[in-house]
Amino acid sequence: MNKPAHVFWTATVGLVVFATPYLAMRSASAWHQGYTWAEMDWNRNGVTSPVEFLSASDIGRRRVTSGSVVCTEYYAYKDGDAVRLDCPR
């Protein structure tokens, strides 16, 4: 095998070896958050994408009061900033 092909295949195998466990851990973490598929539609476009699913592992949920209404706020673990606020109508 020539050198460029060897480098290509070594890099490809290395990427798969490291990316697969990482994606598996992120997926398991997102799944264990307990969100429904509809809740994980963070940008509210009607579709939960794979990226939104994986993002769920970094998003928490808390109850907040807005006026006299109890709402659900989804926030980023990294900084506590709100990702979305859901209030009953």
C-alpha positions as a Python dict, from the first residue, in 0.01 Angstrom:
ca = {
    (1, 'M'): (0, 0, 0),
    (2, 'N'): (137, 340, -89),
    (3, 'K'): (199, 602, 179),
    (4, 'P'): (-96, 839, 108),
    (5, 'A'): (-343, 548, 111),
    (6, 'H'): (-194, 415, 434),
    (7, 'V'): (-224, 757, 600),
    (8, 'F'): (-583, 791, 477),
    (9, 'W'): (-691, 452, 611),
    (10, 'T'): (-507, 500, 941),
    (11, 'A'): (-680, 837, 991),
    (12, 'T'): (-1018, 692, 895),
    (13, 'V'): (-987, 399, 1135),
    (14, 'G'): (-864, 631, 1411),
    (15, 'L'): (-1160, 861, 1360),
    (16, 'V'): (-1407, 572, 1375),
    (17, 'V'): (-1238, 422, 1682),
    (18, 'F'): (-1264, 750, 1875),
    (19, 'A'): (-1588, 892, 1733),
    (20, 'T'): (-1802, 582, 1786),
    (21, 'P'): (-1764, 562, 2167),
    (22, 'Y'): (-1801, 941, 2195),
    (23, 'L'): (-2127, 942, 2000),
    (24, 'A'): (-2250, 639, 2194),
    (25, 'M'): (-2186, 815, 2528),
    (26, 'R'): (-2351, 1139, 2410),
    (27, 'S'): (-2651, 942, 2280),
    (28, 'A'): (-2689, 750, 2606),
    (29, 'S'): (-2662, 1070, 2806),
    (30, 'A'): (-2923, 1243, 2588),
    (31, 'W'): (-3156, 944, 2610),
    (32, 'H'): (-3129, 930, 2989),
    (33, 'Q'): (-3238, 1295, 3023),
    (34, 'G'): (-3592, 1167, 2975),
    (35, 'Y'): (-3707, 1423, 2719),
    (36, 'T'): (-3972, 1337, 2462),
    (37, 'W'): (-3884, 1378, 2094),
    (38, 'A'): (-4107, 1686, 2078),
    (39, 'E'): (-3927, 1845, 2376),
    (40, 'M'): (-3591, 1800, 2205),
    (41, 'D'): (-3697, 2019, 1911),
    (42, 'W'): (-3495, 2306, 2058),
    (43, 'N'): (-3541, 2541, 1762),
    (44, 'R'): (-3914, 2461, 1732),
    (45, 'N'): (-3908, 2389, 1360),
    (46, 'G'): (-4125, 2077, 1400),
    (47, 'V'): (-3841, 1825, 1356),
    (48, 'T'): (-3597, 1686, 1613),
    (49, 'S'): (-3267, 1654, 1429),
    (50, 'P'): (-2980, 1425, 1534),
    (51, 'V'): (-2788, 1733, 1650),
    (52, 'E'): (-3081, 1844, 1867),
    (53, 'F'): (-3102, 1493, 2011),
    (54, 'L'): (-2732, 1499, 2103),
    (55, 'S'): (-2770, 1852, 2244),
    (56, 'A'): (-3023, 1718, 2495),
    (57, 'S'): (-2736, 1575, 2699),
    (58, 'D'): (-2624, 1933, 2775),
    (59, 'I'): (-2967, 2080, 2855),
    (60, 'G'): (-3144, 2075, 3191),
    (61, 'R'): (-3504, 2144, 3289),
    (62, 'R'): (-3640, 2349, 3576),
    (63, 'R'): (-3973, 2496, 3682),
    (64, 'V'): (-3993, 2876, 3689),
    (65, 'T'): (-4271, 3118, 3763),
    (66, 'S'): (-4356, 3382, 3506),
    (67, 'G'): (-4610, 3613, 3667),
    (68, 'S'): (-4860, 3371, 3817),
    (69, 'V'): (-4793, 3097, 3561),
    (70, 'V'): (-4564, 2802, 3632),
    (71, 'C'): (-4350, 2736, 3323),
    (72, 'T'): (-4081, 2488, 3223),
    (73, 'E'): (-3746, 2642, 3137),
    (74, 'Y'): (-3482, 2444, 2950),
    (75, 'Y'): (-3132, 2572, 3018),
    (76, 'A'): (-2775, 2500, 2912),
    (77, 'Y'): (-2569, 2322, 3178),
    (78, 'K'): (-2255, 2508, 3071),
    (79, 'D'): (-2375, 2855, 3169),
    (80, 'G'): (-2735, 2831, 3295),
    (81, 'D'): (-2870, 3041, 3007),
    (82, 'A'): (-3223, 2965, 2896),
    (83, 'V'): (-3258, 2762, 2578),
    (84, 'R'): (-3638, 2767, 2574),
    (85, 'L'): (-3930, 2860, 2796),
    (86, 'D'): (-4256, 2662, 2771),
    (87, 'C'): (-4561, 2807, 2946),
    (88, 'P'): (-4916, 2670, 2938),
    (89, 'R'): (-5159, 2887, 2747),
}
